[in-house]
Amino acid sequence: MDPFTAIGLAGNILTFVDFGIKLVSEAKNIHTSVSGTSAYNDNLSSKTQQLQQLTANLKAARTASSLSTQQASFLQVAAECEGVSADLTALLEKLKARDPKSRREAFKAAIRDRRKKDKKTDLELKLERCRQQLNLELLSLTRSESLERLNKLIEHGQASEDELKSLRKNVESLRLGSNVSCLGPEALAQIRSLLNRTDDAVLKVRQARVLDGLRFEMMNERFEDIEDAHYKTFDWIFDDDASDSEEWDTEDETTSEISDETDEDLEDRSDHDPDIEHDESSRRASQLLDEHSEGHLVSAGRPSSLADRAQSSTDNDKDGVQDDHAMHFAREKGSVDNSSFEWSVDGDLPAEDDQPSFLSNSEIPVKSTESPTYSHSLPRAPLEEALVKARDSFITWLEQGTGIFHILGKPGSGKSTLMKYLARNSKTESHLRVWAGEKQLVLGKFFFWKPGSALQKTIKGLARGLLHCLLAGCPDLIPLAFPVQWEASMHRETVHIEHHECEPALKKLIADNRGFGEHRFALFIDGLDEFEGDHAYLARQLVAWTKESQNVKLCVSSRELAIFQDNLQGYPKLRLHDLTRSDIRRFVGGRLREMDFSTRINNDDNGDYYYSYPPRDKATQLRNTIVEASDGVFLWVSLVLRRVDAGLANGDQMGDLMGIVESLPTELESMLRQLLDSIPPHNQRLAYSMLSLTHFCIPYDSRVTLMQCSFLEEYIEDRDFAMGLATRQFTTKETERRLERAQKRIYGVGMGLLELRRQGGRFPSKLSNALGSMVHLTHRSIAELLESRHFEQERDSKLPNFDPFDAYCQTWLGQLNRARLPKLYFAPRIVEPRVTWTVYGDRHVHSLFSYSFVPSFRQDVELRIVQHTDLGQPETTSRFCKFLDCTYRTAVDSKIRIALEYSTWHTNLTGTLSCGVEDLVILACTHLGFHEGLLLRRDLSEELISCCISVYLLTLPEGMVGLGMWSRGMEMLRRGPEVWCRGLKTLQVLLDRGASPDSNLRPDLEPAFHHLCWSWCCFRYQPSLAVIALMLFYGANPRFTLHISNTKLKETATSDLFFEAYGTSEHPVSESEHGVETVLSELSSHLYIRAVDAHSEDIITKRGRTIDLRTLVSIWFPGQSHVLQQVIDWILELGVPVDACHRLQLQSRFGHLLRPFFDQDHPGFIGWEPIQNGWPCGSLRRESLIEVNSDDGS
């Protein structure tokens, strides 16, 4: 062998020896391992299986339908990863030793591992690439999908109970998954970031639930209802530079419109000449001085009038003291606010803001070449000094003051408009931040509204509204204010906050914030005089809030009532009507310009005193006269301007218009009375009916549409006009013409006391086009006038026996017959389901069927039934029933079918009911307890009657007092018996009409009566002796049973123990040779009964854990149970469903015993007998309960 060959052979031998050593070592490892494979392969197999399981879970979490492109790509990568993992797992399984204890098998496994090394490596590389791709897809998907949903939760705070449960469950899974090692660092970081985001989302949802519990219907209606003021009205209160940058306002309509070309030339030149603006200011100042040195053109022989006084106030300025109308302040540069209620001015005012002048174009002084600064050289007028003083006082209070700032004013002087501006203006907040310093500033507002709901004019509503504002602005305070509700928000989608809890919660926030609190509260409360209650108590309460903590201050407004002035004495204040003359002047000028006064004024020479005046000077003179007489009351001015506008339309001359202004009383109440008295005789009936109808709707939080109001003329002529109408829709042109005429009648006949406002909020545009705008009273002062004896006497003389509610119903029926109502009015799309609707004030209606947030036929019918019931006029019931019957017939003509979604909170019963629109009238009469309406029609189907009794029984628990209508607190207790009587009578009418006592909304469901019994086992509902007796009198199936398990659960917060319980319903369906066949079903929800309770232990010990209805009535009504049990035993012994023949036997045998329990006409009626024991008082909530074993339970 040659040397080189020997070297090669030695090298091969060494390689073989090395391979053999490794092979023997690997075989030894396999032999000693438990799994039958090498440590490397074992580790690789574990990671592969982990990744395989992860991808399988990811795929299972998503359905194949409705996948986005990104989701599909993610699942494709996951599937590929799963496939490679499966291949590698199968390979590693083959490489295992069949018998790890055998050295031969271990050696064979080592050889197989060496042979398959390349394949194994290739699969490893593929798996690594899949893992990296999976990381990228997961990063992208969590960013685009999860964050999008979480951001929506954080933004809106709206999530269903199931969503929140799912979120919490998946978050816990994600927390566990974030510890796996098979994902890359970027994916893990993204997951952990997502976890932090979910915490924010859950927090936001809980906060929103508590805030929703505080919110009440129409809470912000008054605030939103206040009209924005005329452009730049009250532009002085935030003008920081007014004291050192005033400009004399000398241009009127004449001088400001000398020449469009001149103005444009000045503007063009100012772009190139920095001195041109200064020269223009000098020209204006020179003009002002010339104007006051020469005087105005006023006839010496003119009779004394308001106009003379307005003119002389300008002529008699001496020593440079100008009329207050001539002043305006410069707006702070760069601080423009788009609010229409802006109180700071930038640059020159528009023409309507300028000082009136009687100079003709030829009398304008030549521009001065001097450039003196007139803003400091000319003395201030008294009003300007008052404005500056008021402004400085208010800003000082915002930045440094404590306690209360009181804004007083006459009715109609603009107090509410000012308060709305202050509450939402960014400058208010900027000044308050100076006061807050390092502490967090939180703003709150509440606007009392006397014509509104109870909560809009009481201390309960004040506390509730302020809390909602404060907690919405600073949600971190929610656990402090409402700790119980905050805990409940984790488990309950609906959080309930009682009225009596709100005032203590607000006081707690204030008290906790005293001294070194971290927050400062600034509260704006408008209309103290509209508070319904003890005004002195309210004032003392407000003072107490501010004295209790230096971190709370209030800005309040009211009329000049002595009670408020006395109680708020010593606090800074301003009298608004003394400061608004320049603003009224601006407002009047703008309105005259909108009227096109200069063009429309009649300039014929018919002996008119003002004939020689140029049109623009006439406008100026009229403006000054109105301002002089206004006494700072905007409402007075607004009404006067409407009369002026009507005069222009009638061709009045200047003298006529001045006569109108001078003839009107300057006191608002006297003026309103005169306006009523000045209505032409042929329009008085219509005017009084429009005013009465509009005023009638205010307490019911409803409004009259323009279309509805248009039918008043027909109603006045014939009260039955609508009930005789055949259904025929107006054409589009007919609709337009009718709405246009009605609008003219509102503004013409209404004498400015009525106005139209666009329908806002969620009002659909199609419905708005068909019905027009809403009719409103111009101001609350008009409502007060309409409540006066003077108005009532005048109306009764013009419209004897006028019933505003009947007019409300009949005009609505006319609208229903004629208006082109869209289908969504009859079948609205339910986007946000809600089963409780606040009809008005504290009157709520609870129904199985979801209510819409937009006006609908169903809600309009229910509103009128509730109104009729509340009015308590039995003599009008027959006419109202006839109205409902006509409504039913009109709905039949529509031929519209709808689908009503229903749900019950206490038994988890859900589904959809298909019916005609006309059936909504019958269903409304049922669940609102208007039994008279059910007697109208004899053609109701058996299916509808069964549906009605099911609706009644399933709605009864939530109705609290016997039907769907309920109120809170003392009002509920006061109305309870009356409402129960109606509800019980309704149930009896339905049973008399042939409704089966074992009915439900679907034939396959348990009897609604059994669902009612189940709900009575809950803590919040009380059993009714009258209802049980009445149902048994008609043969209701008594086979309801409560089953209590041995399982104990512990509440995490209190460690209290509970038993789990469920209900069953047994129903006989047929009789065969083997006996009666029955169907046994379990009710869908479970109940949790307190275990550590002496009464529960006693009942369970004596009666066992299976408690039927027979036993329950003995617990609830021990004094009457012997009668009820006799009837139950008779029905059970019968063994078959009770038919008509059986029912007669039952009533004949037990009627005399049962009637005292349900028949309200029976002399021994005891149906209102309170229950002796409300056991089991169970809870339907399981979220806070955990299962414990018997040892823990003991």
HELIX and SHEET records of a PDB file:
HELIX    1   1 PRO A    3  THR A   32  1                                  30    
HELIX    2   2 ALA A   39  ALA A   60  1                                  22    
HELIX    3   3 THR A   69  LYS A   94  1                                  26    
HELIX    4   4 ARG A  103  ARG A  115  1                                  13    
HELIX    5   5 LYS A  117  LEU A  141  1                                  25    
HELIX    6   6 THR A  142  SER A  146  3                                   5    
HELIX    7   7 LEU A  147  HIS A  156  1                                  10    
HELIX    8   8 GLU A  161  GLY A  177  1                                  17    
HELIX    9   9 PRO A  185  LEU A  214  1                                  30    
HELIX   10  10 GLU A  221  ASP A  225  1                                   5    
HELIX   11  11 GLU A  253  SER A  256  1                                   4    
HELIX   12  12 ASP A  260  SER A  270  1                                  11    
HELIX   13  13 ILE A  276  GLU A  294  1                                  19    
HELIX   14  14 LEU A  306  ASP A  315  1                                  10    
HELIX   15  15 ASP A  324  ALA A  326  5                                   3    
HELIX   16  16 ALA A  351  ASP A  353  5                                   3    
HELIX   17  17 ASN A  361  GLU A  363  5                                   3    
HELIX   18  18 TYR A  374  SER A  377  1                                   4    
HELIX   19  19 PRO A  382  GLN A  400  1                                  19    
HELIX   20  20 LYS A  415  ARG A  424  1                                  10    
HELIX   21  21 SER A  426  ALA A  436  1                                  11    
HELIX   22  22 ALA A  454  GLN A  456  5                                   3    
HELIX   23  23 ILE A  459  GLY A  473  1                                  15    
HELIX   24  24 PRO A  475  LEU A  477  5                                   3    
HELIX   25  25 ILE A  478  ALA A  481  1                                   4    
HELIX   26  26 PRO A  483  ALA A  488  1                                   6    
HELIX   27  27 HIS A  499  ASP A  512  1                                  14    
HELIX   28  28 LEU A  528  GLU A  530  5                                   3    
HELIX   29  29 HIS A  535  GLU A  548  1                                  14    
HELIX   30  30 ALA A  562  ASN A  567  1                                   6    
HELIX   31  31 LEU A  576  ASP A  578  5                                   3    
HELIX   32  32 ARG A  581  GLU A  594  1                                  14    
HELIX   33  33 PHE A  597  ARG A  600  1                                   4    
HELIX   34  34 PRO A  615  SER A  630  1                                  16    
HELIX   35  35 PHE A  634  ALA A  649  1                                  16    
HELIX   36  36 MET A  654  SER A  663  1                                  10    
HELIX   37  37 LEU A  668  ASP A  677  1                                  10    
HELIX   38  38 PRO A  681  CYS A  697  1                                  17    
HELIX   39  39 ILE A  698  TYR A  700  5                                   3    
HELIX   40  40 LEU A  706  CYS A  709  1                                   4    
HELIX   41  41 LEU A  712  GLU A  717  1                                   6    
HELIX   42  42 ALA A  722  GLY A  724  5                                   3    
HELIX   43  43 THR A  732  VAL A  749  1                                  18    
HELIX   44  44 SER A  765  LEU A  771  1                                   7    
HELIX   45  45 ARG A  780  LEU A  786  1                                   7    
HELIX   46  46 ARG A  789  LYS A  798  1                                  10    
HELIX   47  47 PRO A  804  ARG A  818  1                                  15    
HELIX   48  48 LYS A  823  PHE A  826  1                                   4    
HELIX   49  49 PHE A  857  LEU A  871  1                                  15    
HELIX   50  50 PRO A  874  THR A  876  5                                   3    
HELIX   51  51 THR A  877  SER A  894  1                                  18    
HELIX   52  52 ASP A  919  HIS A  927  1                                   9    
HELIX   53  53 HIS A  931  LEU A  934  1                                   4    
HELIX   54  54 GLU A  942  GLY A  959  1                                  18    
HELIX   55  55 GLY A  969  ASP A  992  1                                  24    
HELIX   56  56 ALA A 1008  TRP A 1016  1                                   9    
HELIX   57  57 LEU A 1025  PHE A 1033  1                                   9    
HELIX   58  58 ALA A 1094  ARG A 1103  1                                  10    
HELIX   59  59 LEU A 1109  TRP A 1116  1                                   8    
HELIX   60  60 SER A 1121  LEU A 1134  1                                  14    
HELIX   61  61 ALA A 1140  PHE A 1158  1                                  19    
HELIX   62  62 SER A 1190  GLY A 1193  1                                   4    
SHEET    1   A 2 GLU A 247  TRP A 248  0                                        
SHEET    2   A 2 MET A 327  HIS A 328 -1                                        
SHEET    1   B 5 GLN A 440  PHE A 447  0                                        
SHEET    2   B 5 HIS A 519  ASP A 526  1                                        
SHEET    3   B 5 VAL A 552  SER A 558  1                                        
SHEET    4   B 5 GLY A 403  LEU A 408  1                                        
SHEET    5   B 5 LYS A 573  ARG A 575  1                                        
SHEET    1   C 3 VAL A 704  THR A 705  0                                        
SHEET    2   C 3 MET A 774  LEU A 777 -1                                        
SHEET    3   C 3 LEU A 754  ARG A 757 -1                                        
SHEET    1   D 3 THR A 836  TYR A 840  0                                        
SHEET    2   D 3 ARG A 843  HIS A 846 -1                                        
SHEET    3   D 3 MET A 965  TRP A 966 -1                                        
SHEET    1   E 2 ARG A 897  SER A 903  0                                        
SHEET    2   E 2 THR A 910  GLY A 916 -1                                        
SHEET    1   F 4 GLY A1075  ARG A1090  0                                        
SHEET    2   F 4 LEU A1057  SER A1072 -1                                        
SHEET    3   F 4 PHE A1040  GLU A1051 -1                                        
SHEET    4   F 4 THR A1106  ASP A1108 -1                                        
SHEET    1   G 4 GLY A1075  ARG A1090  0                                        
SHEET    2   G 4 LEU A1057  SER A1072 -1                                        
SHEET    3   G 4 PHE A1040  GLU A1051 -1                                        
SHEET    4   G 4 LEU A1185  VAL A1188 -1                                        
END                                                                             
